[in-house]
Amino acid sequence: MKPAHSTPTALVIIDVQQAFKHPTYWGAYRSNPSFENNIAALLSAARAHNEAQAKIDKPQPVLIIHIHHHSTSTGSALHPSAKVPGTDILAIEPMQYVNPLSSEPVLVKNVNSGFIGTDLEARLRAFGAGQLIVTGLTTDHCVNTTVRMAANLQVLGDQGGPDGTGEGVHGIIVAGDATATHPRASFDAETVHAVTLASLDGEFAQVRNTKEVIASVFGSQ
């Protein structure tokens, strides 16, 4: 991982939307109870970095991008017409703790990958991103798919690939404890979460925890 003040860095927040408050649609429970605090801490660190950079002559801000899912299936909890059960809150709205600022683009997708049907790839390339931090929901679906595509598309402009150590793989970082998921078939949520991250680490990305990312990327200006 590299400091954001010296390496053009993008932070992508995937599908952190009100629909995931649904009490039964996704499953009986979710992995990683610290998810909310961790993703909020990362976003706060990136915004603090940008505020500090705005005060210097040659700023190097973090590109913060929010990706939201709008399902085309009318039965989906993430359909644009759906509401959080028992409320009038639209399920596609963001969670309050990651509510986008007006300066932070929101890209809308209809499939698992954040690169399909959006201009995410073009934005990363135009920004000249040399480092990409990925967070959000869910670990094994949209986070997983987006990370794998980012690596395969070489969106950071490198020729990166597995180096056997998990260091510097494609310049992509997954903040593993700033992602979460639900049970799948007979597998509990924590197992699905852990196996997904293990399959990404060292092959498509570096998987690190929130404290490590904040310390290494945002720790010094």
N, C-alpha and C positions, 0 to 999 in steps of 0.2 A: 504494500500500500504506500501511496505517496501523498505528501501534503497538498491540500487543495490550493494553497497559495502559489504553488510552483507547477502544478499539473492541472490542466483543464478537466474539471470533474463534473459529472452529472449525477444527480440523485433522482431515481425513478421510484414513484410510489404507486403500486398497482392495486386497484380495486378495493380500496379501504372505504367501503360504502355502507350505508345504513342497512342494506339488505342482510348483512351478516349478523344483524340483531335478531333475525327470525329464530324463534325458539325451537323449531323442529325441522325446518327445510333442509339444513345442512348436516344434521345429525344431532345426537344427544349432547355432545360436548365438543370442545375445541382444544387443540394442543396449545402449549406455550402461553400460560396465563400472564406472562410479562410482556406480551406482544404490544399492547397499547402504549405502555410506558416507554418501551424501547424505540418504537417507530416515532413517537412524539419527541423523544430525546434527539434522535438523528435529525429530524426536520428542524428542531430548534437550533441545533448546532450548525446546520447548513445556513439557516437564516442569519444567525449571529455572525457567521463568517462573511456573508454577503454584506451585512451592515458595516462590518469593520473594513472590508475591502473598498467599499464606496467612499471611504475617507482618504484613500491614498491616490497617488498620481496614476499608477498603472494597475488598476484593480484586476483581480482574477476571480470573478464570482463563480459560484456553483450554479449550474443549470438545474433547476428544480422542476421536474415534470410529473404531473399527476395523470394517471391513466384510469379511466372509468369504463366499466362494462355495461353496455346496454344490450340486453338479450333481445333477439328477434322472436323468441318463443313466448307466447302470451301466458303460459303457465309458469314461467320462471320468476323466481323472487327478484331477479335483476331486470325484469322487463320495465321499460319506462313508465308504465301505468301502475305498477305494483306499489303498495304502501307497506310500511312496517306494521305488522299486525297490532291492532288496537290503537293505532295512531293515524294521523293524517300526513305523516312524514313520507315523502317519496323515497322508495327504497334505493333509488340510484343516487341519491344525494350523498356527499362525503360525510364520513364521521367527523364530529366537531374537532377532534384533536389533530386532524390533518386537513382542516379546511383550507383550500388553496387561497393564496393571496392573489390580487388582481394581476400581479406581475408573473405569476406562475402558470404556464399553460396547462390546460386540461385536454387530454386527447381521449376521444371516445372510440372504443373498439366493440366488436360484436362476436369475437372469437377469443380463444385462449391467449394468443400471442399479441403483445403490445405493438408488434411491427406490422400486423396485417390490418389494412384499412385505415392506417394512421400515417402521419409523416414523422414518426419517431426516428426512423433511421436518418432521414434528411436533416432533422434538427440536430442529432448527435454529430453528424458529419460536418454540418455548417458551423457548429460550435467548436469543432476541432477537439472533441472529447478524447482525452487520453486515459481516463479512468471513469468507470461506471459503477455506481452503487445501486443495487436493486433490493427493494423491500416490498412487503405487502401481502396480499391474499390471492389465492391460497398457495401454500408452498409447492404442492405437487401438481397443480393445474397451471394457473396463469403465470406465476412466478417462474416455475420450472420451464415452461414453454418459452417465455420471453428471454430467459437467460441463455437457453440453448440456441435460440435463433440469433441472439446478439453475438455469441461466440462464432457461430457458423457464418454469419454475414460479415464478420470482422469489422464491426461498426466503429471500432476505435482506430481503424486505419492501420492496424498492425498485421503481422503475419503470425500471430501468436497461436499457441497450441499447448498441449500437455507437456510439461517439462519434468515430470516425475516427482516434483516436490510440492506442488500446489502453490508455488510462489510465482506471481506475475502472470498467471494464466489469462491471456487475452486482456488483462487490465480490468477484468470484471470482478466485482466484489458482491457477494450476497451476504447481507447482514442476517444471519440465520435466525437469530432470536428476535428479529423484527419482521418475521414471517410467521404464519400459522396455518393450520389446516384442520380437517375433521376426519372421523373414521371413514375407512373405505372397505367395503365388504366385511371380511372377518378381522381386519387389521385395525388396531386402535390408532387414535389420532397421533400420539407421540411416536409410534413406530413409523407411520407413513411420513411424518415430518422428518424424522431422523434419517430414514433411508433415502428420501429425496435429496436432502442436503448432502449426504455422503456420495450420492451418484453424481452430483454437480462438482463437488470439491476436487480440485486438481485436474479435472478434465475440461470443464466449461468455465470455471470461475474459482476464485478463492472464497471459501466460506469462513466468515469470521463473526465474532459477536459484536454487539453494539458498542461496548466499552472500548474494544480494540479499534474499531473504525473511528470513533470520535477522537481517541487519543492520537492515532496515526494520521488521520486525514485532516482533522479540524483542531488538533491540539496546540498548534503554534501558528501564528500569523506572520 
